[in-house]
């Protein structure tokens, strides 16, 4: 019982709880760009940069 009391005190009222997050909606253009397109572009650019850096 005491552990439950301390667990409740950990989260201040009015703040977001990590359990309240919604899944990413890939139908929204912003979410699609931020979570899919930008990471793919960054990975591709990193690979290209590494290949150019290794060539003498």
MOFEN-V109988 format. One record per run of one state. SS is the DSSP state (@ for helix, = for strand, . for the rest). FROM is the first residue (numbers start at 1). LEN is the number of residues. If there is no record, write none. Layout:
# MOFEN-V109988
ss from len
SS FROM LEN
SS FROM LEN
This chain:
# MOFEN-V109988
ss from len
. 1 1
@ 2 9
. 11 7
@ 18 3
. 21 8
@ 29 26
. 55 2
